[in-house]
Amino acid sequence: MGRAQARRPRDARPGGRPAVHRRAASLDAPVDRGRCRQGPGVPGSARAHAERTLLDRGPSRPGDERAQGARPDVARVDHRLGPWQASADCCAKTGIAVHGGDEVMSTPAWNAKCRLREEVKSGTLRLAEFAADLNAVRTGEAPQVYRTGEEFFSRTYPTYNLKRLVRDCLLRLGGQGGVPVIRFDVSYGGGKTHTLITLLHLAERGLDLQEHPTVKEFVQFAGIEKTPKARVALLPFDKFDVHEGLLVYGPDGGTRRVKTPWGALAYQLAGDAGFARVKAHEEGYDPPADPVIVDLLREPEKQGLGTLILLDEAVWYYRAAVNHDARRLGTLKDFFHSLIQAVVKVNRCSLVATLIASAVESRDATGALVLQALEDEFRRYEENFEPVAKEDLAEILRRRLFETVPPEDDRRSVIDAVMAKMQQLPLREAQKSQQAYERLLRSYPFHPDLLNVLYEKWKQFEGFQNARGMLRVLALATRVAESLDTSPLIGPAALLGKETELTDAMVELIDKCKGEADWAKILVGELDKAREVQAEFPSLKNRELEQAVAATFLHSQPRGQKAEPSDLHVLLAHAKLDVASLTEGLAKWRERSWFLSEEPGVWRLGTQPNLTHMHVRAIEKITSKPTQVDDELRSRIRAARLAEVEPGVTPHNLPDSPRDVGDTPELHFVVLAPSCAADPGKPVPPNVEAYFNTTSGPGNPRTYRNAVIAVAPDRARLAGLRERVLRFMAWKEVESGDDAKMISDLQRKELARRRKETEEGLPDAVRATYSVLLAVDEQGSIESKFLAPGSGSLFERAKQALIDDERLLATSLDPELFLPGSYLELWSEGEKAKRAKDLVTAFAQFPRLPRLLGPGVLQASLARGVREGKIVLQIPRGDGSIRTLWRVEPSPDDLSRPETEVVPVAHGALHEVQPELLLPERCEGLWLADSAPLKLERLLGFFDGTHAPRVASPEVIDKAVRACVQRGMLMARADGNVFLRQALPEGPLSRDLELLVPPPPVHGADLGPKEIPEAWSERQTSLAQLAKAISTRRGHAVPWVLLRDAVSEALAARLFEVVEEGAWPCGPEDMSRVHFRIVEIVELNPAELVSSATKDVWAGPAPTIGKLKTSLEAAKGRRLPDDVFHTAVEGALSRGLFALADPTKPLPTGKGLAAVRVRMPKASLFAEAQLSAQQIQDFAAIVPDLKRAAAELDFSFRVTITAEGEKPSDDLVKELNKLLAGVSEKWRLE
């Protein structure tokens, strides 16, 4: 089905909106007469309507799909939406998968949809052809593209301003109004000469070209039927020599060399006759008067022609003429004055002039003077135009460079895909908006931001020449990129060549920056670095980082310019872009770049080396002195404090040789020097083995090999650490070296940050590098293994690794492992005692044994063995006696003494037995039951070498029993007597002596008439009667010391008193002589309210006073009078022994007293100090911490202010008190 047949009828368009019918341009058809902007079937008058309708267009018709790169099944984006609908609308309607960078559809490159002109593609187009030459068109020396009207107009884009200028000129030439004098001043390459050539061709050959679409568009815009024919006089002042003049052409084709502008004007308009009229003026360099010029201007009209004067770069000639002869300043000013007035007077005459092409001509005094003179004359009549606006550039470039470009409908699929990816990039909202979409559409195949940076920034270079410069650069770029570039739009990728080559386009741009630096060398280096980073990201297949280099270079010109991150990202967008990889890649390029600015958030390439470049140079300088790096490396390793160990372990931090590591049984922790690097799991280097096998050389083997553990640097990680140290040293070199003079303030700040960042990471890098643990294994070989990272110190991690491998003992073990018969095999056959010191050295000497963390590990095990009764320690004294320890806690000194011996229980003989060992549950099997007595005979039989070690003599047990009874630990019973806390009778102990657990104490309250009434008669008793009654009640004789203490307590509490003064205290033999009687007058000491008699009552939170009274009466065995008790309560309150639970209520009398609750007094802490103003602020800051630390305490603060000096005025005092009142109204200075 044909394309026309596939279209829907007009009323079938979705939404009922009329469609804009535009005939599709064939990709094989030449692009001429504006076809890049409209289909060839759209007449020029309908063009504006078509462009307006484009903004209102609904979804495209299925028939609008184009043959190349189009997919009928992919929906178009509805451009009636406001801001661009990013992921949802765009991706759904274009069929592009947003995630992962994989697209459902393929986005064709620009060179697959557009065809370059053959002369651009082949390279036969000379770059000089972009520089139009008005005079060369007349002389026939110009390239054919300018000389031939057909080709010229095929490459001419009639911009709106150009059409306005042409309209005003053509109307004037046709006698239909128009503008007599038109002036436009644009810089080189801005379309100035092209405009003049346009007028030349229209005036002389317009009728012959009236069917050309471009000419037709000019005519239609002017509102005339055909172009008026005119005679054209050229005044190309850039070709007018002050001495030789200019060769001009007359109406009949003849030529003449003239010396003055008026001579040139006369000959071109009226031939020899005209020149004859001004010959005298020519020879005398005097301008003709106004009437003469008017006659000359009217000469063409006699033949039905208009008169067109094209005046180009007037300042050029004017300046040279005045420099030759200062009098010509006024002469030429008069000429231009007369010329302008004459033009205005002649109906069909138009003067189109440019005065200056750039600022160069006006920089000196003469240039400024003549420019001012010309502007004074032209300003009165001129109509100023700028023929090429910024928005016209894309179309101008398209027509000049391309043979075919798809129409806008066929561009949409490409722009949709690019715009969809832009939504995922960190761009400004304006860069992702509907307006941005339209810019992309209109600029295709050029990226509008590429054109913008060339137009806005590069035109500031004098030699760039605006549109002409862009044409030159893009012609060079597209010629190479036509076969290389895979981008959907012509952007920075078009500036990249094969591999490492700089393209001609890039060289052309570099040439404009001459004099600043060797940009070629800079860019080659930056592109190399970008490629290196690019290779790390396989998804960056479109040379995105190299493009970033080119884009940054473009944005960095002229000097000092820069790009925001969004300016860079927008130039790199394409449908398959991996955004995450691009972001990471750009960051890595920034890290490696030598010329990117360090300014945050800015992309700028400069000519001065950045910090990275300075850093590289500093690294090269330091690398030439390797000893400096070695010294700094050792210094950093020492600073990391890797050799910090526990007490008892000997550290060795970077020893120079095995001689520096002592050969002793203590555990030695060695942090080896960098020269001793090792590889985990691989054979240990000889210089590392030496630390385990020798001391001062091969002839001096190490005895305690098992006592050495070492940590060496991992060989691979050491290289990284050395590199990091080198980088740190290089930053210091940059900071203090010659480059410091070139560092800006911003760089200095960044330098400090980088140096600090590198230095802060060094301790962690050192710790990570020291990760190879070395120690002797069970077979005696040196084993190297990887030391896992962790939060602890290097030693702690090494210790834990050895513990996990059961190659280090850090805690006590079962003491039996250190005795004969253990698998550790520490004892020789028949050996009955062994020094503890020798046990320690065995673990340090023999690899088959696990090493000890320290002697304390073995000592703790031995101490445990002594406590548990599994080991006897014997310590010889200097006098030949022996001290033995069994089932007691040996002191550290006992365990560490070199003469201390370990003896198995079966071979031990105790020279002393601690009294505590006779207590129940201290020696298993000694007591049959806690309540049953322990007979002396059983006690002697227990120490038989089986249940317990033998004793050296019976006196050992005798001494232990006597000490135990005298200290009150046990009670002895023998011959009907009991003994407690008193010496046993001298002489051998009775064989029927029994040891018992001491009975509970007797309290003073237990002796009152209420508790033992049988002992009291008529309110009196004797001590003997009290002892008999208590013993009867308990069922056994009460030891004298318990009875004595109870009587003392009762007398102190005034339960009773001694009848005969001086009888008390006494011994047990005088008990019958001491008598007591009940105290008639009851007294109560306030302290008794908080004594042992009331402790059970105080166990509660807030007891009542009545409960205290009841408890005291029970303890005293009698009722306490209310007045006595009330007085005691008042005394206790006043002395602070306790406090009322409710201090707001007074203490009642009578029956209400019993119900009052009391509490123990609160703790009261007090602190006082003289504080400075700063300390007061510090104190205020810690008040919340005080309250949190002791929430149960009520804090109060009393602040005293003292202000000393001369007496202040009343006003000052008021001001001070006003300030204090802001804190508290009660705070006032007096």
Beta strands, then each sheet from edge to edge (+ up, - down):
strand 1: 115-116
strand 2: 181-183
strand 3: 230-236
strand 4: 246-249
strand 5: 255-258
strand 6: 306-312
strand 7: 349-353
strand 8: 383-384
strand 9: 402-404
strand 10: 650-653
strand 11: 668-671
strand 12: 708-713
strand 13: 770-776
strand 14: 782-786
strand 15: 808-809
strand 16: 834-835
strand 17: 851-852
strand 18: 871-876
strand 19: 882-885
strand 20: 901-904
strand 21: 909-910
strand 22: 934-935
strand 23: 950-951
strand 24: 971-974
strand 25: 977-979
strand 26: 994-996
strand 27: 1020-1022
strand 28: 1056-1058
strand 29: 1075-1078
strand 30: 1139-1140
strand 31: 1158-1159
sheet 1: 1+ 9-
sheet 2: 3+ 6+ 7+ 2+ 8+
sheet 3: 4+ 5-
sheet 4: 10+ 11+ 12+ 13- 14+
sheet 5: 15+ 17+
sheet 6: 16+ 20- 18+ 19-
sheet 7: 21+ 23+
sheet 8: 22+ 26- 24+ 25-
sheet 9: 27+ 29- 28+
sheet 10: 30+ 31-
end
